[in-house]
Amino acid sequence: MVHTLFGSDGLLCIDGDDSTLKRLCIPHIKSELTHQKSFNYVSTTNKCLKAIDDSYKPQVNPRELNLFYLKDNLRERIIKKEATFSVLNTSLSWDLSGILEELDAHPERFSPNVILRPLYQETILPNLCYIGGGGELSYWLQLKSYFDSEQLQFPILLHRNSVLLISKKQQQKLEKLKLSVSDILLDKQSLMNSQLKKIAALPIDFSIQKQHLAQQFKYLYTLANQTDKSFLGAVSAQEKKQIKGLKVLEKRLQKAEKKMHKDYLNRLEALHLALFPNGSLQERFTNFSEFYMDHGDELIKRLKLELDPLNQKFHVLTL
């Protein structure tokens, strides 16, 4: 299917399980079987990334051995227990010398998992730059020290373009709802709130009143400091009560406006959900074939014409 779509552009499809290509990776597979370096280096890198950003969550977690065994219709993990290598859910097993002999004789039977796959890719088809999505680049970041340990060049990483495709019908809905493209890029709740403020009959943002209140209490704090400091607690409590009261009024007014503009907000929400399913990027939920059915090869041509891989802006295209 991919070749049908892009073959005319010079796309080259190769069989990653070809024994000639797998033979090029024998040194790295031997290293994995002998020393389990990928587990050690990737685990250490994960700790370093976590230390830099505590919220970081590894995209993939390495196993002690990151290889599968392929034969006929079989694809199962190779596991190591003490000095024995075995294939999960089979009776196949070897000692170290035995599995290395199997590797030399049949390299096509050894398949890298997600941790080793980038190493295999860069062994057979070295890249100056690897272009990928956010999830892909996240786990590539985990592999730099492992590449270094295998003395293999690590490519430059570049985040690929992201595109939001808007149909003409959806574009018409945007115009009817008086929305700009920048508006629709907001998360759903921010969009609903901002549009409600624009169309509300009465102002529902009490920020100015809160500022006035804060200014008044600033004077009361000064007064309390100059007279009776025990008065500070009462002033503080009253300030919190007044601010809370304004917030309650703000929410009640907002609720009333939502009820008044229910139809508009429902249409707004439906459009946002169509463009950002489940609040996420369109590309993560909507298959390109849905657009291809309507536009055919013109879709591919338009994307090639509009997209520049070195332009990191988010692209919005109306089809």
C-alpha positions in Angstrom: 0.0 0.0 0.0 2.8 2.4 0.9 4.6 1.7 -2.3 1.4 2.2 -4.3 1.1 5.7 -2.7 4.7 6.8 -2.9 6.5 4.5 -5.3 6.5 7.1 -8.0 8.5 9.4 -5.7 11.4 7.0 -5.5 10.4 5.3 -2.3 12.5 2.2 -1.6 11.0 -0.7 0.4 13.3 -3.3 1.9 12.7 -6.5 3.8 14.2 -6.0 7.2 14.3 -9.8 7.9 16.6 -10.4 4.9 19.5 -12.5 6.0 22.0 -10.3 4.1 20.9 -7.2 6.0 20.7 -9.1 9.4 24.2 -10.3 8.8 25.4 -6.7 8.9 24.0 -6.5 12.5 25.6 -9.6 13.8 28.3 -7.7 15.9 25.6 -5.8 17.7 23.4 -8.8 18.3 26.4 -10.7 19.7 27.0 -7.8 22.0 23.5 -7.9 23.2 23.6 -11.7 23.8 26.9 -11.5 25.5 26.7 -8.3 27.6 23.1 -7.1 27.6 24.4 -3.6 27.1 21.2 -2.1 25.9 19.5 -2.7 29.3 22.3 -1.2 31.3 22.8 1.9 29.1 19.2 2.7 28.5 18.3 2.2 32.1 21.1 4.7 33.1 19.9 7.2 30.5 16.3 6.9 31.8 17.6 7.9 35.3 19.5 10.9 33.9 16.4 12.1 32.0 14.3 11.7 35.1 16.8 13.7 37.1 16.6 16.5 34.5 12.8 16.5 34.5 11.0 14.6 37.3 7.8 14.5 35.2 9.6 12.6 32.4 8.2 9.2 31.7 10.2 6.8 29.6 8.5 5.9 26.3 9.9 2.4 26.4 11.5 0.3 29.2 14.3 -2.1 28.3 14.2 -5.8 29.0 17.3 -7.6 30.2 17.5 -9.0 26.6 15.9 -7.1 23.8 15.6 -9.7 21.0 13.0 -11.9 19.5 13.5 -15.3 17.7 11.8 -15.7 14.3 11.2 -19.0 12.6 8.3 -20.0 10.3 5.2 -18.4 12.1 7.0 -18.1 15.4 8.0 -14.7 16.9 8.8 -15.0 20.6 11.1 -13.3 23.1 14.6 -14.7 23.8 15.1 -14.8 27.5 18.2 -15.5 29.6 18.2 -17.4 32.8 21.7 -17.9 34.4 23.8 -19.4 31.5 20.9 -20.6 29.4 19.1 -18.7 26.5 15.6 -19.9 25.6 12.7 -18.9 23.4 9.6 -18.1 25.4 6.7 -20.6 25.0 8.9 -23.1 23.1 11.4 -25.9 24.0 14.2 -24.1 22.1 17.3 -23.3 24.3 21.1 -22.9 24.0 24.1 -22.0 26.0 26.0 -18.9 24.9 28.3 -20.6 22.4 25.2 -22.4 21.0 23.1 -19.3 20.4 26.1 -17.5 18.9 26.5 -20.4 16.4 22.8 -20.1 15.6 23.3 -16.4 15.0 26.2 -16.9 12.6 24.2 -19.6 10.7 20.8 -17.9 10.7 21.0 -14.1 11.5 17.5 -13.6 9.9 16.0 -15.5 12.9 17.1 -12.8 15.3 14.7 -9.8 15.5 15.3 -6.6 17.5 12.6 -5.2 19.7 11.7 -1.5 19.9 14.9 -0.8 21.9 17.3 -2.4 19.3 15.3 -1.6 16.2 16.8 2.0 15.8 20.3 0.5 16.2 19.5 -2.0 13.4 18.0 0.7 11.2 21.2 2.9 11.5 23.4 -0.1 10.9 21.9 -1.0 7.5 20.7 2.5 6.4 22.7 5.2 8.3 21.0 8.6 8.5 22.3 12.1 8.9 19.0 13.0 10.4 16.1 10.9 11.7 12.7 12.6 11.4 10.0 11.2 13.6 6.9 12.0 15.7 6.9 13.0 19.4 6.6 9.4 20.7 9.3 8.1 18.4 11.8 10.8 19.3 11.0 10.3 23.0 12.4 6.8 22.9 15.3 7.7 20.5 16.4 10.1 23.3 16.9 7.1 25.5 19.4 5.5 23.1 22.3 7.9 22.7 24.6 6.4 25.2 23.8 2.9 23.9 24.7 3.9 20.4 28.0 5.4 21.7 28.8 2.1 23.5 28.3 0.3 20.2 30.4 2.9 18.3 27.6 3.7 16.0 26.8 7.2 14.8 23.7 8.6 16.4 21.7 10.7 14.0 20.4 14.2 14.5 16.8 14.0 15.7 14.1 16.2 14.1 10.4 16.4 15.0 8.3 15.9 12.0 5.5 18.2 10.9 2.1 18.0 12.4 -0.9 19.0 10.3 -4.6 19.7 11.0 -6.7 19.1 8.0 -10.0 21.1 7.8 -12.7 20.3 5.3 -14.5 23.1 3.4 -17.6 22.2 5.4 -15.7 22.6 8.7 -14.2 25.9 7.5 -17.7 27.1 6.8 -18.7 26.2 10.4 -15.7 28.0 11.7 -16.9 31.2 9.9 -20.5 30.8 11.1 -19.3 30.4 14.7 -17.0 33.5 14.1 -13.9 31.5 15.0 -10.4 32.0 13.7 -7.9 29.2 13.2 -5.9 30.4 16.2 -9.1 30.1 18.3 -9.7 26.5 17.4 -6.1 25.6 18.5 -7.0 26.3 22.1 -7.9 23.4 24.3 -11.7 22.8 24.4 -12.4 24.4 27.8 -10.3 27.5 27.1 -12.0 27.9 23.8 -15.5 27.6 25.3 -14.7 30.1 28.0 -13.0 32.6 25.7 -15.9 32.5 23.2 -18.5 32.7 26.0 -16.9 36.0 27.2 -17.1 37.4 23.6 -20.7 36.7 23.1 -22.0 37.2 26.6 -24.6 39.9 27.1 -23.0 40.9 30.4 -19.3 41.0 31.4 -18.5 37.7 33.3 -14.9 38.5 34.1 -14.7 40.2 37.5 -10.9 40.7 37.3 -11.2 44.5 37.6 -13.5 44.2 40.6 -11.0 41.8 42.2 -8.2 44.3 41.6 -10.2 47.1 43.2 -10.9 44.8 46.2 -7.2 44.0 46.5 -6.4 47.7 46.5 -9.0 48.4 49.2 -7.7 45.7 51.4 -4.1 46.9 50.9 -5.1 50.1 52.6 -6.8 48.1 55.4 -3.5 46.0 55.9 -1.6 49.3 56.2 -4.1 50.6 58.7 -3.9 47.4 60.8 -0.1 47.5 60.9 -0.2 51.1 62.2 -2.8 50.4 64.9 -3.5 46.9 66.2 -1.6 44.1 64.4 -4.1 41.5 65.9 -6.5 43.1 63.4 -4.5 41.6 60.5 -6.1 38.2 60.8 -9.6 39.6 60.6 -8.6 41.7 57.6 -7.1 38.7 55.8 -10.2 36.5 56.6 -12.5 39.2 55.2 -10.5 39.6 52.1 -10.6 35.9 51.3 -14.4 36.0 52.0 -14.9 38.9 49.6 -12.8 37.3 46.8 -14.6 34.0 47.3 -17.9 35.8 47.0 -16.9 37.5 43.7 -15.8 34.1 42.3 -19.1 32.6 43.2 -21.0 35.4 41.5 -18.7 35.0 38.5 -19.5 31.3 38.2 -23.2 31.8 38.6 -23.2 34.4 35.9 -21.1 32.2 33.7 -23.6 29.3 34.2 -26.5 31.5 33.3 -24.7 32.7 30.1 -23.9 29.1 29.2 -27.6 28.2 29.5 -28.5 31.2 27.3 -26.0 30.2 24.6 -26.3 26.5 24.9 -26.9 25.9 21.1 -23.9 27.9 20.1 -21.6 26.2 22.7 -22.9 22.7 21.7 -22.0 23.4 18.0 -18.6 24.8 19.1 -17.9 21.7 21.2 -18.9 19.4 18.4 -16.6 21.1 15.9 -13.6 21.1 18.3 -14.2 17.4 19.0 -14.2 16.7 15.3 -10.9 18.5 14.7 -9.3 17.3 18.0 -10.8 13.9 18.8 -10.6 13.2 22.6 -8.7 16.5 23.0 -5.7 15.2 21.1 -4.1 15.7 17.7 -6.2 14.7 14.7 -3.3 12.6 13.4 -3.5 10.3 16.4 -7.1 9.3 15.9 -8.1 9.9 12.2 -6.6 7.7 9.5 -5.4 9.5 6.4 -7.6 7.2 4.3 -10.7 9.1 5.4 -9.3 12.2 3.6 -7.8 10.1 0.8 -11.2 8.7 -0.1 -12.4 12.3 -0.8 -9.3 13.8 -2.4 -7.3 10.9 -3.8 -3.7 11.6 -5.0 -4.4 15.4 -4.7 -4.1 15.0 -0.9 -0.5 13.7 -1.2 0.4 16.4 -3.7 -1.0 19.1 -1.5 0.8 17.9 1.6 4.1 17.6 -0.3 3.6 21.2 -1.7 2.7 22.7 1.7 5.0 21.0 4.1 8.6 21.9 4.8 10.3 19.4 7.2 12.6 22.2 8.6 9.6 24.5 9.3 8.5 23.4 12.8 5.3 25.4 12.9 2.0 23.6 13.3 0.3 23.4 9.9 -3.4 24.0 9.3 -4.7 23.1 5.8 -8.2 23.5 4.4 -9.0 20.9 1.8 
